[in-house]
Amino acid sequence: MAASGDAFPAATSRPRLITSLFTLSFLAISGVSLWLMRLEPMSKGAFAAYMAEVDARALPDGTPLETRYTGIRAVDWALTHFAATFLPGIAGADGGVRLQQSYLLLQFGTVVGLLAVEASRVKNRWRVLSFTSTFAFFYQLLGGAVICPIWFAAYTLTSARKAYFLRGRAVSSSRAKALVPAMVLGYIIPTLALYVPYADIVTTQYVIAFWQFAPMIVELLVFLFLALLTASPPASPRTPAPGSESGDMKYLRRLYRVLFVTAALDHIATMGAILTSTSPQLGLCHTFLPSWERRMLGSSQAIHWVFQWDLYGIFGSALVWCLHEVCDLRRLLGARGIVRPVLALALVCAGAVALGPGSALAAMLYWREEELALLDGRLNGRAKAA
């Protein structure tokens, strides 16, 4: 997969046309997602039943919605809305709604991990990519399909100039070491906790409210573990060669493996439930294909519509970003040593079908990290030779 030493080119800035095309693609996905998830269904009255339940502070069966979580009125108002949004997929009667929602949230863990890694790179410190909590706040509010493409667009613009790659890919080893426990404790376990059958619906609503902060808790836990871990020497601007288990690479590989396995197991369990069930609610079409007619049947189906498009917007933009990264690595490492973009796209799509989009993205991140380490090694070698 890697370029030979003779074929290794000098790092160059990305052509402006390519940067513009990818940036516009991400912004288009964000805009279309906002229209499909929010604006269009709202204009058609699809959320009327949902809004009536929130206003009445009660579900259709009379179950009251919790309205007090923090004592801060604005926060409690938002958390009540979130509880009403997530309850159909957690405690509702429609198995397909539950299955799709849990699938989305566990697959999304890979995206949370990606944002955490990029925020941790030394070269991104105090840049827009480092403010993961800000992005998390808005994607919890508006949807990942609306905000994640904006993050990908920000990455595209930030990484356009060759100076971005000349600064290396380093993550401090202590911060890299903190990423795995932070992801497991801050995101994966809270997500699994959503689907535990609690004794009462009030407890379920409190767990939903807590989960809304999970992506931000990941960042908080990283800082906490950094304080607890034994201080390590600062990361050098260059990193170990591919295959090395020293430095940050050991921990980043471990993170990508955890994300891959989590998403793969979720995909296998979800597909197994669909393929072995005779219930129409657990059919592939009902679970994953948005329906203009079904969304008008009540709040549960309207929210299901939102989560379905959220899945496609998030991982549609992630797929475009994977193509973007392959193009970048071909430019930086040489076209002869990197898989062709069309073939890479086909491999990622095949991986998404076989093991889930989160697993395909995690595999891509693992491969990308190896290639970035190779790039660092080559650039470091040239600097020494000069």
Sequence and secondary structure as in RCSB ss.txt:
>XXXX:A:sequence
MAASGDAFPAATSRPRLITSLFTLSFLAISGVSLWLMRLEPMSKGAFAAYMAEVDARALPDGTPLETRYTGIRAV
DWALTHFAATFLPGIAGADGGVRLQQSYLLLQFGTVVGLLAVEASRVKNRWRVLSFTSTFAFFYQLLGGAVICPI
WFAAYTLTSARKAYFLRGRAVSSSRAKALVPAMVLGYIIPTLALYVPYADIVTTQYVIAFWQFAPMIVELLVFLF
LALLTASPPASPRTPAPGSESGDMKYLRRLYRVLFVTAALDHIATMGAILTSTSPQLGLCHTFLPSWERRMLGSS
QAIHWVFQWDLYGIFGSALVWCLHEVCDLRRLLGARGIVRPVLALALVCAGAVALGPGSALAAMLYWREEELALL
DGRLNGRAKAA
>XXXX:A:secstr
    TTT        HHHHHHHHHHHHHHHHHHHIIIIIHHHHTTTTHHHHHHHHHTB TTS B    SSS HHH
HHHHHHHHHHHHHHHTSS HHHHHHHHHHHHHTHHHHHHHHHHHHBGGGTTSGGG HHHHHHHHHHH HHHHHHH
HHHHHHHHT SHHHHHT   B HHHHHHHHHHHIIIIIHHHHHTTS  SSHHHHHHHHHHHTTHHHHHHHHHHHH
HHHS       SS   TT  STTHHHHHHHHHHHHHHHHHHHHHHHHHHHH   GGGSHHHHHS  TTGGGG HH
HHHHHHHHHHHHHHHHHHHHHHHHHHHHHHHHH GGGS  HHHHHHHHHHHHHHH HHHHHHHHHHHHHHHHHHH
HHHHHHHHHH 
